[in-house]
Amino acid sequence: MRRIVLALGLGLLLANCTEARAQNLVMPRELVNYASTNGCRQVDDFFEERVEMVDPPYVYGYFPGDKNDSAVFWCQTDEGGRRKFWLLIMQKTDRREPGGCPEKFEVKGTYPGGLTLSRDGLRRDGLVVTTLDDFHYLSDPRRKPPKGVRIKGNVIVRAYGGIKTLFYCYRGSWVFQGID
């Protein structure tokens, strides 16, 4: 009888630990693990700091093909007591996109927002962004891509507090545009 009670108690303890662990995830385990292998961790307080709860800190289907084979998500590092936020792109297949951008890039001066993808530009709320005319290089915000370059492929859309930031991979460099 004593063994049964001990086994039952141990089982309940393990179940509670598993449940508590699952409650701490703000994104799927595979993304949390991928972040860890790439030197960062999930943004634990993502939903605590958000004004709206609509879009999560990740989105699947960045690359063409099976939606489950690629994702974009937020992760963070802590350096010298300062949080740094990164967008990280996971690709399960060995296929690399031509002229690809770095798979991990820091986004400065902003708290992570919910993520979505927009194909070939952004067409929402009467706004149409189909060229890189108002984009700037993430590495040097004073620099702009050439005018008239059409967006072909997925745009990463970050939304937080009514402000959107678009990220697009252009010839091996990340470019961005902020929209009110």
Buried (B, 14 or more C-beta within 10 A) or exposed (E): EEEEEEEEEEEEEEEEEEEEEEEEEBBBEEBBEBBEEBEBEBBEEBEEEBEEEEBBBBBBBBBEEEEEBBBBBBBBBEEEEEEBBBBBBBBBEEEEBEEEBBBBBBBEEEBBBBBBBBEEBBEEEEEEBEBBEBBBBBEEEEEBBEEEBEBEBBBBBBBBEEEBBBBBBBEEBBBBBEBE
